[in-house]
Amino acid sequence: MTEDVTREAKGSEQFTQAILESHEIARAILETAVDAIITIDNRGRIESFNPAAERIFGYCADELIGHNINHLMPQPYRSEHDGYLHSYLTTGERKIIGIGREVSGLRKNGTTFPMELAVSEIRLKDRVLFTGIVRDITERKAAENALQREIDARSNAEEALRASNRRLETKAEELAEATRLKSEFLANMSHELRTPMNSIIGFTGRVIKKAGELLPEKQLNNLKIVQRNANHLLQLINNILDLSKIESGKMDTFVEKFSISEVIRETIELARPLAIEKNLTLKEQLPENNIMLHTDSTKLKQVLINLIGNATKFTDQGGITIISEMLQENRIENYPQLALDNNEFIEIHVTDTGIGMDQHELRYIFDAFRQADGSLTRKTGGTGLGLTITKNLIELLGGDICVHSDKGHGTTFSIAIPINFDSTSDKAMSLDHVSRTHTTTLHKALDQITVLCIDDNPEVLALLQSMLTDEGFHVISALNADEGIRLANEKCPTIITLDIVMPDKDGWTVLEELKKNDNTRDIPIIVVTFSDNRVSAFKLGATDFLTKPITPEKLQTIFNNILFRPPKNVLAVDDDMATLELVQQLLEDENINVRTAKNGREALIKVRESPPDLILLDLVMPEMDGFETIRQLQADENLHAIPICVVTGKELDEIERDFLNTTVKNIISKEGHDLRLILNDIVTNIKYLANINDKNATAKHLTTMVQ
């Protein structure tokens, strides 16, 4: 029994020791925990308050034991707590217990702080206790707030950036609109200035031509001064408008194939009068091989005219030399803007023996509105835009420009441009099938003119075909009369050459049959024979007579006579009365009957009253513009075949150009040019255009823009 008691005592002692150890562990946990651990009874009175709670709330445990937990709560939690505790004990409805959440705590010093609170319930035999674990999250909240502030700041910055971008977009739209309005203003202004300027130049030129010998020398000189200054003002207007186009990116390029030597020679001939006036020599050094370029010949010519004109202006003795050559590898470094891309480049130098420039002057030589010396500006004139435009035009063509000069010893401007311009550029428009002056128009369009040659001699046919093909014509041949008549009916050629002496059926019979046939009666026929029997030929309806042996000169003369026969009646349509008066005077000098109309509506009335051989049509007019006039003419089966030559100062967009290309014979720009040259071009064009056989497709291929 004693052993049992001893055994039981040892067991009780071990149990007590275990309880003590467990209690010590629990107390150690409470005292070392980093979170506050607080125990309350069912009335909310604090029963335990660990050291972490003392540190967090600032109270000693003795100060709070037995007091209500709501001492640690700011309003409104303090006043609501006892009611919540009573409600839970009565209904069992949980709102906090078993659920962690973030609340605010109240320190002894009266400050509040954010904390995480987790409440658990302990049910003993006769009591209910609640344990709250509190974690001070002040630092975490501060970090979160700092992060949120950073996020907000970034968001605000992004919003500010978006707002700034919106303002920039709005500003860009405003600038684009301002640029559009400026371009529109410049276009309108240039039209308003050029129209009277062209009249001044045109009428002054006519007075000088018609009455120059009758005027006193002083009055004649006065007129020449007016003409010279008017041309100068017109050039200034053109320069300003060109610069505006370049700045706004509206300067298009028109790509065609041409000879560099031909362009340089043409430019030199244009500049020669200026050189002669100052007793300067004008020389050229061209490559032995005929180098063909595929780029914008008009803009290249404008560049060369600017450079030669500039050289002439600042050279009083000696002369100017223009040298053209392929760009050598050792000179590529002089043109840093060139995009090589396996392209070949042509180099052109314009060298003068003029006053030259020092390094200071060279620094801003290409700046707009700036010139090297104000006193020279007053002496030589100009706005300082020529070289600026030149540089921009060269860059537009994919090239670059450089300059070398010695003060007192002259200047050399050198340009390099690709032999083949990038025709895929947005600003590039191919002109391989389009021309810019009448001479080029005819040359480009001749391959659209079909010539039927009828002769029983194969050698004569071969000779005719060779000569005419060299001139650009499309030639078909017939070795006998019946074959010739058949081809004339089927092909409706523009011109027929007809041999007289042929077996089976001679040329007189063929001529008579062709003139009796409605399909072929209007085709011009050139009789080709050894005998000079012109009377018979003309009686039967031949257009002209060619005696063998055939030479290129004879052919060219006769074809020019046929293709360039002037029309008898022309209707000129323009809202500017001065332009109409000039056109009328010039055409009447060519024995052409001219009627005029001031808008499209009036033009349609006059066309229906008496259809003209050709219509000269402006595009921008009141009441009815040129586009609507063309549409109505095309829609009328009795009027659609009348040739139309558009003479306009309007900047054509791609849609307008495409429309005109399919409906009119020719387009001539009247803005930016000496009106005398424009009118001469009109006369030359209408002699040709009014006589192209309308059954031929040529009409749809003859579109010319003089830029």
C-alpha positions as CSV (number, residue, x, y, z in Angstrom):
1,M,0.0,0.0,0.0
2,T,2.8,2.3,0.8
3,E,4.3,1.7,-2.6
4,D,1.0,2.6,-4.2
5,V,0.8,5.8,-2.2
6,T,4.4,6.6,-3.2
7,R,3.7,5.8,-6.8
8,E,0.6,8.0,-6.8
9,A,2.5,10.9,-5.1
10,K,5.2,10.7,-7.8
11,G,2.5,10.8,-10.5
12,S,0.8,13.8,-9.0
13,E,4.1,15.5,-8.6
14,Q,4.9,14.9,-12.3
15,F,1.5,16.1,-13.3
16,T,1.9,19.3,-11.3
17,Q,5.4,19.8,-12.7
18,A,3.9,19.4,-16.2
19,I,1.2,22.0,-15.5
20,L,3.8,24.4,-14.1
21,E,6.0,23.9,-17.2
22,S,3.0,24.5,-19.4
23,H,2.0,27.6,-17.5
24,E,5.6,28.9,-17.8
25,I,5.6,28.2,-21.5
26,A,2.2,30.0,-21.9
27,R,3.5,33.0,-19.9
28,A,6.7,33.1,-21.8
29,I,4.7,33.1,-25.1
30,L,2.5,35.9,-23.8
31,E,5.5,38.0,-22.5
32,T,7.7,37.5,-25.7
33,A,5.0,37.7,-28.3
34,V,5.5,40.7,-30.7
35,D,1.7,41.1,-31.0
36,A,-0.5,42.4,-28.2
37,I,-2.6,39.6,-26.5
38,I,-5.5,40.8,-24.4
39,T,-8.0,38.7,-22.6
40,I,-11.5,40.1,-21.5
41,D,-14.5,38.5,-19.7
42,N,-18.1,38.5,-20.9
43,R,-18.5,42.1,-19.6
44,G,-15.6,43.4,-21.6
45,R,-13.3,43.8,-18.5
46,I,-9.6,43.2,-19.2
47,E,-8.2,40.2,-17.4
48,S,-4.7,40.0,-19.0
49,F,-2.5,42.5,-20.9
50,N,0.8,41.2,-22.1
51,P,4.1,43.3,-22.5
52,A,3.6,43.7,-26.2
53,A,0.1,45.3,-25.5
54,E,1.8,47.6,-23.0
55,R,4.3,48.7,-25.7
56,I,1.7,49.2,-28.4
57,F,-0.9,51.0,-26.3
58,G,1.4,52.8,-23.8
59,Y,-0.4,51.5,-20.7
60,C,1.0,49.3,-17.9
61,A,-1.1,46.2,-17.3
62,D,-2.0,47.3,-13.8
63,E,-3.6,50.4,-15.2
64,L,-6.1,48.5,-17.3
65,I,-6.7,45.1,-15.6
66,G,-10.4,45.2,-14.5
67,H,-11.2,48.1,-16.8
68,N,-13.4,47.9,-19.9
69,I,-11.6,47.2,-23.1
70,N,-13.3,50.1,-24.7
71,H,-10.6,52.3,-23.1
72,L,-8.4,51.2,-26.0
73,M,-10.9,52.1,-28.7
74,P,-11.5,55.5,-30.3
75,Q,-15.0,56.6,-31.2
76,P,-17.3,55.3,-32.5
77,Y,-16.1,51.9,-31.6
78,R,-15.9,52.7,-27.9
79,S,-19.6,53.5,-27.5
80,E,-20.7,50.5,-29.7
81,H,-18.5,47.8,-28.2
82,D,-20.6,46.9,-25.1
83,G,-23.8,46.7,-27.2
84,Y,-22.1,44.5,-29.7
85,L,-20.8,42.2,-26.9
86,H,-24.2,41.9,-25.3
87,S,-25.8,41.2,-28.7
88,Y,-23.4,38.4,-29.4
89,L,-23.9,36.8,-26.0
90,T,-27.6,37.0,-26.4
91,T,-28.0,36.0,-30.1
92,G,-24.7,34.3,-31.0
93,E,-24.5,36.5,-34.1
94,R,-20.8,37.0,-35.0
95,K,-19.4,40.2,-36.5
96,I,-15.8,40.2,-35.3
97,I,-15.2,36.9,-33.4
98,G,-13.3,34.4,-35.6
99,I,-12.8,37.1,-38.3
100,G,-9.7,39.2,-38.5
101,R,-10.1,42.8,-39.7
102,E,-8.4,46.2,-39.6
103,V,-9.5,48.7,-37.0
104,S,-8.1,51.7,-35.2
105,G,-6.6,51.6,-31.7
106,L,-6.3,54.3,-29.1
107,R,-3.1,54.8,-27.2
108,K,-2.7,56.2,-23.7
109,N,-1.4,59.5,-25.2
110,G,-4.7,59.9,-27.2
111,T,-3.3,59.1,-30.6
112,T,-4.9,56.5,-32.8
113,F,-3.1,54.0,-35.0
114,P,-4.1,51.3,-37.5
115,M,-4.1,47.7,-36.2
116,E,-5.1,44.2,-37.2
117,L,-7.5,42.6,-34.7
118,A,-8.3,38.9,-34.4
119,V,-10.8,37.8,-31.6
120,S,-11.3,34.3,-30.5
121,E,-13.8,32.9,-27.9
122,I,-12.8,30.6,-25.0
123,R,-15.6,28.8,-23.1
124,L,-14.8,27.3,-19.7
125,K,-17.1,25.5,-17.4
126,D,-18.7,28.5,-15.9
127,R,-17.1,31.4,-17.8
128,V,-16.7,32.8,-21.3
129,L,-13.5,34.6,-22.1
130,F,-12.4,36.5,-25.3
131,T,-8.8,36.8,-26.5
132,G,-7.8,39.6,-28.8
133,I,-4.6,39.5,-30.7
134,V,-3.5,43.0,-31.9
135,R,-0.8,43.8,-34.4
136,D,0.4,47.4,-34.9
137,I,0.4,48.0,-38.7
138,T,1.5,51.6,-38.5
139,E,4.7,51.0,-40.5
140,R,3.0,48.8,-43.0
141,K,0.2,51.4,-43.5
142,A,2.8,54.1,-43.9
143,A,4.6,52.0,-46.5
144,E,1.2,51.2,-48.2
145,N,0.3,54.9,-48.1
146,A,3.7,55.9,-49.5
147,L,3.3,53.3,-52.2
148,Q,-0.2,54.6,-52.9
149,R,1.0,58.1,-53.0
150,E,3.7,57.0,-55.5
151,I,1.0,55.2,-57.6
152,D,-1.2,58.3,-57.4
153,A,1.7,60.5,-58.3
154,R,2.5,58.2,-61.2
155,S,-1.1,58.1,-62.2
156,N,-1.3,61.9,-62.0
157,A,1.9,62.2,-64.0
158,E,0.5,59.8,-66.6
159,E,-2.7,61.8,-66.7
160,A,-0.7,65.0,-67.0
161,L,1.3,63.4,-69.8
162,R,-1.9,62.3,-71.5
163,A,-3.3,65.8,-71.0
164,S,-0.1,67.2,-72.4
165,N,-0.3,64.9,-75.4
166,R,-3.9,65.9,-76.0
167,R,-2.8,69.5,-75.9
168,L,0.1,68.7,-78.3
169,E,-2.3,66.9,-80.6
170,T,-4.7,69.9,-80.4
171,K,-1.8,72.2,-81.1
172,A,-0.6,70.0,-83.9
173,E,-4.1,70.1,-85.4
174,E,-4.2,73.8,-84.9
175,L,-0.8,74.1,-86.6
176,A,-1.9,71.8,-89.4
177,E,-5.0,74.0,-89.9
178,A,-2.9,77.1,-89.7
179,T,-0.5,75.6,-92.3
180,R,-3.5,74.7,-94.5
181,L,-4.9,78.2,-94.2
182,K,-1.5,79.7,-94.9
183,S,-1.1,77.5,-98.0
184,E,-4.7,78.4,-99.0
185,F,-3.9,82.0,-98.4
186,L,-0.7,81.9,-100.4
187,A,-2.4,80.0,-103.2
188,N,-5.2,82.6,-103.3
189,M,-2.8,85.5,-102.9
190,S,-0.5,84.2,-105.6
191,H,-3.4,83.8,-107.9
192,E,-4.6,87.3,-107.2
193,L,-1.1,88.7,-107.7
194,R,-0.2,86.6,-110.7
195,T,-3.3,87.3,-112.6
196,P,-2.8,91.1,-112.9
197,M,1.0,90.5,-113.1
198,N,0.6,88.2,-116.1
199,S,-1.7,90.8,-117.8
200,I,1.0,93.5,-117.2
201,I,3.7,91.3,-118.7
202,G,1.5,90.0,-121.5
203,F,0.1,93.4,-122.7
204,T,3.5,95.1,-122.2
205,G,5.1,92.5,-124.4
206,R,2.4,92.9,-127.0
207,V,2.8,96.7,-127.1
208,I,6.6,96.3,-127.4
209,K,6.2,93.7,-130.2
210,K,3.4,95.5,-132.1
211,A,4.3,99.2,-131.6
212,G,7.9,99.1,-130.5
213,E,9.2,100.7,-133.7
214,L,6.6,103.4,-133.5
215,L,7.3,104.5,-129.9
216,P,10.0,107.1,-128.9
217,E,13.1,105.3,-127.6
218,K,12.5,106.7,-124.1
219,Q,8.9,105.4,-124.0
220,L,10.0,102.0,-125.3
221,N,12.7,101.8,-122.6
222,N,10.0,102.7,-120.0
223,L,7.9,99.8,-121.2
224,K,10.9,97.5,-121.0
225,I,11.5,98.6,-117.4
226,V,7.9,97.8,-116.6
227,Q,8.2,94.4,-118.2
228,R,11.5,93.6,-116.5
229,N,10.3,94.6,-113.0
230,A,7.0,92.8,-113.5
231,N,8.9,89.6,-114.4
232,H,11.1,90.2,-111.3
233,L,8.0,90.5,-109.0
234,L,6.5,87.4,-110.6
235,Q,9.7,85.5,-109.8
236,L,9.6,86.7,-106.2
237,I,6.0,85.4,-105.9
238,N,7.0,82.1,-107.3
239,N,9.9,81.7,-104.9
240,I,7.7,82.4,-101.9
241,L,5.0,79.9,-103.1
242,D,7.7,77.3,-103.8
243,L,9.1,77.6,-100.3
244,S,5.7,77.3,-98.8
245,K,5.0,74.1,-100.8
246,I,8.4,72.6,-99.7
247,E,7.8,73.5,-96.0
248,S,4.3,72.0,-96.1
249,G,5.5,68.8,-97.9
250,K,3.2,69.5,-100.9
251,M,5.9,69.6,-103.5
252,D,5.4,66.6,-105.7
253,T,8.0,65.1,-108.1
254,F,7.2,64.1,-111.7
255,V,9.6,61.4,-112.8
256,E,10.5,60.9,-116.5
257,K,13.5,59.7,-118.5
258,F,15.7,62.3,-120.2
259,S,19.2,63.2,-121.2
260,I,21.3,65.2,-118.7
261,S,23.2,66.8,-121.6
262,E,20.0,67.9,-123.2
263,V,18.7,69.5,-119.9
264,I,22.0,71.3,-119.3
265,R,22.0,72.7,-122.9
266,E,18.4,73.9,-122.6
267,T,19.2,75.6,-119.3
268,I,22.3,77.3,-120.7
269,E,20.3,78.6,-123.6
270,L,17.7,80.1,-121.1
271,A,20.5,81.7,-119.1
272,R,22.6,82.9,-122.0
273,P,20.8,86.3,-122.4
274,L,21.7,87.2,-118.8
275,A,25.4,86.3,-119.4
276,I,25.5,88.2,-122.7
277,E,24.1,91.3,-121.0
278,K,27.0,91.2,-118.6
279,N,29.6,90.2,-121.2
280,L,30.2,86.9,-119.4
281,T,31.2,83.6,-121.0
282,L,29.0,80.5,-120.5
283,K,30.7,77.2,-121.1
284,E,29.7,73.6,-120.7
285,Q,31.7,70.3,-120.2
286,L,29.4,67.4,-120.7
287,P,30.1,63.6,-120.5
288,E,31.0,61.9,-123.8
289,N,28.4,59.3,-123.2
290,N,24.8,60.4,-123.3
291,I,23.8,59.8,-119.6
292,M,20.1,59.2,-119.2
293,L,18.4,60.2,-115.9
294,H,15.1,59.0,-114.5
295,T,14.0,61.8,-112.2
296,D,12.2,65.2,-112.3
297,S,13.7,67.2,-115.2
298,T,11.7,70.3,-114.4
299,K,13.0,70.6,-110.8
300,L,16.6,69.8,-111.9
301,K,16.3,72.5,-114.5
302,Q,15.0,74.9,-111.9
303,V,18.0,74.1,-109.7
304,L,20.4,74.7,-112.5
305,I,18.7,78.0,-113.5
306,N,18.9,79.1,-109.8
307,L,22.6,78.3,-109.6
308,I,23.6,79.8,-113.0
309,G,21.4,82.9,-112.3
310,N,23.1,83.2,-108.9
311,A,26.5,82.9,-110.4
312,T,25.7,85.5,-113.1
313,K,24.4,87.9,-110.5
314,F,27.6,87.9,-108.5
315,T,30.1,87.7,-111.4
316,D,31.2,90.9,-113.2
317,Q,34.1,89.5,-115.2
318,G,35.1,86.2,-116.6
319,G,32.3,83.6,-116.9
320,I,30.5,80.6,-115.7
321,T,31.3,76.9,-116.4
322,I,28.9,74.0,-116.0
323,I,30.5,70.6,-115.7
324,S,28.6,67.3,-115.6
325,E,30.1,63.9,-114.7
326,M,29.5,60.6,-112.9
327,L,30.1,60.9,-109.2
328,Q,33.4,59.3,-108.3
329,E,33.9,57.3,-105.1
330,N,36.6,59.7,-103.8
331,R,34.0,62.6,-103.9
332,I,31.1,60.8,-102.1
333,E,32.3,62.2,-98.7
334,N,31.4,65.7,-100.0
335,Y,27.7,64.7,-99.9
336,P,26.9,63.4,-96.5
337,Q,23.1,63.4,-97.1
338,L,23.3,60.9,-100.0
339,A,21.6,57.6,-99.4
340,L,23.9,55.3,-101.4
341,D,21.7,52.2,-101.7
342,N,23.7,50.8,-104.6
343,N,22.5,53.8,-106.7
344,E,24.6,55.7,-109.2
345,F,24.8,59.5,-109.0
346,I,25.4,62.3,-111.5
347,E,27.5,65.3,-110.3
348,I,27.0,68.8,-111.7
349,H,29.3,71.7,-110.9
350,V,28.5,75.4,-111.5
351,T,31.7,77.4,-111.2
352,D,32.0,81.2,-111.6
353,T,34.8,83.7,-111.4
354,G,32.8,86.1,-109.3
355,I,33.3,87.8,-105.9
356,G,33.4,84.6,-103.8
357,M,32.5,84.2,-100.2
358,D,34.4,83.8,-96.9
359,Q,33.8,81.0,-94.3
360,H,31.5,83.2,-92.3
361,E,29.2,83.9,-95.3
362,L,29.2,80.2,-96.2
363,R,27.8,79.2,-92.8
364,Y,24.3,80.5,-93.6
365,I,24.4,80.4,-97.4
366,F,21.4,78.1,-97.6
367,D,19.3,79.9,-94.9
368,A,16.1,81.4,-96.1
369,F,15.9,85.2,-96.5
370,R,19.6,85.6,-95.7
371,Q,22.3,86.9,-98.1
372,A,26.0,87.4,-97.7
373,D,26.0,91.2,-97.9
374,G,23.2,93.6,-97.6
375,S,24.8,96.1,-99.9
376,L,25.1,93.4,-102.5
377,T,21.4,92.6,-102.0
378,R,20.5,96.1,-102.8
379,K,22.8,96.1,-105.8
380,T,21.8,92.7,-107.3
381,G,18.3,92.2,-105.9
382,G,16.6,89.0,-104.7
383,T,15.0,87.8,-101.5
384,G,17.6,85.2,-100.4
385,L,15.2,82.3,-101.2
386,G,16.9,81.0,-104.3
387,L,19.6,78.8,-102.7
388,T,17.2,77.7,-100.0
389,I,14.7,76.4,-102.6
390,T,17.6,74.9,-104.6
391,K,18.8,72.9,-101.6
392,N,15.3,71.7,-100.8
393,L,14.7,70.7,-104.4
394,I,17.9,68.7,-104.5
395,E,17.1,66.9,-101.3
396,L,13.6,66.2,-102.7
397,L,15.3,64.4,-105.6
398,G,17.3,62.3,-103.1
399,G,20.5,64.4,-103.7
400,D,22.8,66.7,-101.8
401,I,24.6,70.0,-102.5
402,C,27.9,71.5,-101.4
403,V,29.7,74.7,-102.0
404,H,33.4,75.8,-102.2
405,S,34.4,79.4,-102.4
406,D,37.4,81.7,-102.1
407,K,36.8,85.4,-101.4
408,G,37.6,87.3,-104.5
409,H,38.3,84.2,-106.6
410,G,34.8,82.8,-107.3
411,T,32.5,80.0,-106.1
412,T,31.6,76.5,-107.1
413,F,28.3,74.9,-106.3
414,S,28.2,71.1,-106.7
415,I,25.2,68.9,-106.7
416,A,24.8,65.1,-106.8
417,I,21.5,63.4,-107.5
418,P,20.6,59.7,-108.1
419,I,20.5,58.6,-111.8
420,N,17.3,56.7,-110.9
421,F,15.0,58.6,-108.5
422,D,13.0,56.4,-106.1
423,S,9.7,56.4,-107.9
424,T,8.0,54.6,-105.0
425,S,8.1,57.7,-102.9
426,D,4.7,59.2,-101.8
427,K,5.7,62.4,-103.6
428,A,6.7,60.7,-106.9
429,M,4.5,60.6,-109.9
430,S,5.7,58.9,-113.1
431,L,5.7,61.0,-116.2
432,D,7.2,58.4,-118.5
433,H,3.9,58.6,-120.4
434,V,3.2,62.3,-119.7
435,S,5.0,65.4,-120.9
436,R,5.5,69.0,-119.8
437,T,5.9,71.1,-122.9
438,H,4.4,70.8,-126.4
439,T,7.6,69.5,-127.9
440,T,7.8,66.7,-125.4
441,T,4.1,66.2,-125.6
442,L,4.4,65.5,-129.3
443,H,7.5,63.3,-128.9
444,K,5.8,61.2,-126.2
445,A,2.5,61.0,-128.0
446,L,3.8,60.1,-131.4
447,D,3.9,56.4,-130.6
448,Q,0.2,56.7,-130.1
449,I,-0.2,58.0,-133.7
450,T,-0.7,55.2,-136.2
451,V,0.7,55.7,-139.7
452,L,-0.4,53.3,-142.4
453,C,2.1,53.0,-145.3
454,I,0.8,51.5,-148.5
455,D,3.4,50.6,-151.1
456,D,4.1,47.5,-153.2
457,N,7.9,47.9,-152.8
458,P,9.1,46.2,-149.6
459,E,12.3,48.3,-149.6
460,V,10.3,51.6,-149.7
461,L,8.0,50.3,-146.9
462,A,11.1,49.4,-144.8
463,L,12.6,52.9,-145.4
464,L,9.3,54.6,-144.4
465,Q,8.9,52.5,-141.4
466,S,12.5,53.2,-140.3
467,M,12.2,56.9,-140.7
468,L,8.8,57.2,-139.0
469,T,9.7,54.8,-136.2
470,D,12.8,56.9,-135.5
471,E,10.4,59.9,-135.1
472,G,8.3,58.0,-132.6
473,F,5.3,57.0,-134.7
474,H,3.6,53.6,-134.7
475,V,3.8,52.2,-138.2
476,I,1.7,49.5,-140.0
477,S,2.4,48.4,-143.6
478,A,0.5,47.1,-146.5
479,L,2.1,45.6,-149.7
480,N,-0.9,46.0,-152.0
481,A,-4.0,48.2,-152.4
482,D,-6.6,45.8,-151.1
483,E,-4.5,45.1,-147.9
484,G,-4.1,48.8,-147.4
485,I,-7.9,49.5,-147.7
486,R,-8.6,46.7,-145.3
487,L,-6.1,48.0,-142.7
488,A,-7.4,51.5,-143.1
489,N,-11.0,50.3,-142.2
490,E,-9.8,48.1,-139.3
491,K,-7.1,50.3,-137.7
492,C,-8.4,53.8,-138.5
493,P,-4.9,55.2,-138.7
494,T,-4.1,58.8,-138.0
495,I,-2.3,59.3,-141.3
496,I,-1.9,57.2,-144.5
497,T,1.0,57.3,-146.9
498,L,0.0,56.0,-150.3
499,D,2.0,55.0,-153.3
500,I,0.4,55.6,-156.7
501,V,2.1,53.1,-159.0
502,M,1.0,49.6,-157.8
503,P,-0.1,46.5,-159.7
504,D,-3.8,45.4,-159.9
505,K,-5.1,48.6,-158.3
506,D,-3.2,51.9,-158.4
507,G,-3.1,54.5,-155.8
508,W,-5.6,56.8,-157.4
509,T,-8.2,54.1,-157.1
510,V,-7.3,53.5,-153.5
511,L,-7.5,57.2,-152.8
512,E,-10.9,57.5,-154.3
513,E,-12.2,54.5,-152.4
514,L,-10.9,55.7,-149.1
515,K,-12.4,59.2,-149.6
516,K,-15.8,57.6,-150.4
517,N,-15.8,55.4,-147.3
518,D,-17.4,57.1,-144.2
519,N,-14.9,55.3,-141.9
520,T,-11.8,56.6,-143.7
521,R,-12.8,59.7,-145.6
522,D,-11.4,62.1,-142.9
523,I,-8.0,60.4,-142.5
524,P,-5.2,62.6,-143.9
525,I,-3.6,60.9,-146.9
526,I,-0.1,61.7,-148.2
527,V,0.4,60.6,-151.8
528,V,3.9,59.3,-152.4
529,T,5.1,59.0,-156.0
530,F,7.9,59.8,-158.5
531,S,5.7,61.9,-160.7
532,D,4.6,65.4,-159.6
533,N,0.9,65.1,-160.2
534,R,-0.3,67.3,-157.4
535,V,-3.5,68.5,-159.1
536,S,-4.9,65.1,-159.5
537,A,-4.0,64.2,-155.9
538,F,-5.6,67.2,-154.4
539,K,-8.7,66.8,-156.6
540,L,-9.2,63.3,-155.3
541,G,-8.9,64.5,-151.7
542,A,-5.2,63.9,-150.8
543,T,-3.9,66.0,-147.9
544,D,-0.4,66.4,-149.2
545,F,2.0,65.2,-151.8
546,L,5.5,63.6,-151.3
547,T,7.8,63.0,-154.3
548,K,10.3,60.3,-154.2
549,P,13.1,59.9,-153.2
550,I,11.9,60.1,-149.6
551,T,14.0,61.9,-147.1
552,P,13.5,62.5,-143.4
553,E,13.3,66.2,-143.9
554,K,10.5,65.9,-146.5
555,L,8.6,63.5,-144.2
556,Q,9.0,65.8,-141.2
557,T,7.8,68.9,-143.1
558,I,4.7,67.2,-144.4
559,F,3.8,65.5,-141.1
560,N,4.3,68.9,-139.3
561,N,1.9,70.5,-141.8
562,I,-0.7,67.9,-141.1
563,L,-0.3,67.5,-137.4
564,F,0.0,71.3,-136.7
565,R,-2.8,72.6,-138.8
566,P,-4.4,75.4,-136.6
567,P,-8.1,75.1,-135.8
568,K,-10.4,77.6,-137.3
569,N,-12.6,78.3,-134.3
570,V,-11.6,78.3,-130.6
571,L,-13.7,78.9,-127.5
572,A,-11.7,80.4,-124.6
573,V,-13.3,80.1,-121.2
574,D,-11.9,82.1,-118.2
575,D,-13.3,84.4,-115.5
576,D,-10.3,86.8,-115.9
577,M,-11.1,89.2,-118.7
578,A,-7.5,90.3,-119.1
579,T,-6.4,86.7,-119.7
580,L,-9.3,86.3,-122.2
581,E,-8.2,89.5,-124.0
582,L,-4.6,88.3,-124.3
583,V,-5.6,84.9,-125.5
584,Q,-7.9,86.4,-128.1
585,Q,-5.3,88.8,-129.4
586,L,-2.6,86.1,-129.7
587,L,-4.8,83.6,-131.5
588,E,-6.2,86.2,-133.8
589,D,-2.6,86.9,-134.8
590,E,-2.6,83.3,-136.0
591,N,-5.8,83.8,-138.0
592,I,-7.9,81.8,-135.5
593,N,-11.4,82.9,-134.8
594,V,-11.9,83.2,-131.1
595,R,-15.0,83.4,-129.0
596,T,-14.9,83.9,-125.2
597,A,-17.0,82.9,-122.2
598,K,-16.5,84.0,-118.6
599,N,-17.8,80.7,-116.9
600,G,-18.8,77.2,-117.7
601,R,-22.5,77.9,-117.9
602,E,-22.0,80.6,-120.6
603,A,-19.5,78.3,-122.3
604,L,-22.0,75.4,-122.7
605,I,-24.5,77.8,-124.2
606,K,-22.0,79.0,-126.8
607,V,-20.8,75.4,-127.5
608,R,-24.3,74.2,-128.2
609,E,-25.0,77.3,-130.4
610,S,-21.9,76.6,-132.5
611,P,-19.4,73.8,-131.6
612,P,-15.8,75.0,-131.8
613,D,-12.8,73.1,-133.0
614,L,-11.1,73.4,-129.6
615,I,-12.0,74.6,-126.1
616,L,-9.4,76.4,-123.9
617,L,-10.8,76.0,-120.4
618,D,-9.9,77.4,-117.0
619,L,-10.9,75.3,-114.0
620,V,-11.6,77.9,-111.2
621,M,-14.6,80.0,-112.2
622,P,-17.8,81.2,-110.6
623,E,-21.3,79.8,-111.4
624,M,-19.9,76.6,-113.0
625,D,-16.3,75.6,-112.7
626,G,-14.2,73.8,-115.3
627,F,-14.6,70.3,-113.8
628,E,-18.4,70.5,-114.1
629,T,-18.1,72.0,-117.6
630,I,-16.0,69.0,-118.7
631,R,-18.5,66.5,-117.1
632,Q,-21.4,68.1,-119.0
633,L,-19.5,68.2,-122.3
634,Q,-18.5,64.5,-121.9
635,A,-22.2,63.5,-121.1
636,D,-23.4,65.1,-124.4
637,E,-23.0,62.8,-127.3
638,N,-22.9,65.7,-129.7
639,L,-20.2,67.5,-127.8
640,H,-18.0,64.9,-126.1
641,A,-15.6,64.7,-129.1
642,I,-14.6,68.4,-128.9
643,P,-10.9,68.6,-127.8
644,I,-10.4,70.4,-124.5
645,C,-7.2,72.0,-123.4
646,V,-7.2,73.0,-119.7
647,V,-5.3,76.2,-118.9
648,T,-5.2,76.6,-115.1
649,G,-3.4,78.1,-112.2
650,K,-5.0,75.6,-109.8
651,E,-2.9,73.1,-107.8
652,L,-4.2,69.8,-108.9
653,D,-4.5,66.9,-106.4
654,E,-4.2,63.3,-107.6
655,I,-7.9,62.7,-108.0
656,E,-8.3,65.9,-110.1
657,R,-5.3,65.0,-112.2
658,D,-6.6,61.5,-112.9
659,F,-10.0,62.9,-113.9
660,L,-8.4,65.4,-116.3
661,N,-6.0,62.8,-117.7
662,T,-9.0,60.7,-118.9
663,T,-11.1,63.6,-120.2
664,V,-9.0,66.4,-121.7
665,K,-6.4,66.7,-124.4
666,N,-3.9,68.8,-122.6
667,I,-3.3,70.7,-119.3
668,I,-1.2,73.9,-119.2
669,S,-0.5,75.6,-115.9
670,K,-0.7,79.4,-116.3
671,E,0.6,80.2,-112.8
672,G,4.2,81.2,-112.2
673,H,5.2,81.7,-115.9
674,D,5.5,84.5,-118.3
675,L,2.1,84.6,-119.9
676,R,3.7,85.1,-123.3
677,L,5.4,81.7,-123.0
678,I,2.1,80.2,-121.8
679,L,0.2,81.6,-124.7
680,N,2.8,80.5,-127.2
681,D,2.6,77.0,-125.7
682,I,-1.2,77.2,-126.1
683,V,-0.9,78.1,-129.8
684,T,1.6,75.3,-130.4
685,N,-0.6,72.8,-128.6
686,I,-3.9,73.7,-130.1
687,K,-2.4,73.4,-133.6
688,Y,-1.6,69.8,-132.8
689,L,-4.4,68.8,-130.4
690,A,-7.3,70.1,-132.6
691,N,-6.2,67.8,-135.4
692,I,-5.6,64.5,-133.7
693,N,-8.1,62.0,-135.1
694,D,-10.7,61.5,-132.4
695,K,-11.1,57.9,-133.3
696,N,-7.5,57.4,-132.2
697,A,-6.8,56.7,-128.5
698,T,-4.3,59.5,-128.5
699,A,-6.6,61.9,-126.9
700,K,-6.5,60.1,-123.6
701,H,-2.7,60.0,-123.5
702,L,-1.9,63.7,-124.1
703,T,-1.8,65.3,-120.7
704,T,0.8,68.0,-120.2
705,M,1.6,70.0,-117.0
706,V,3.9,72.9,-117.4
707,Q,5.2,73.4,-113.8
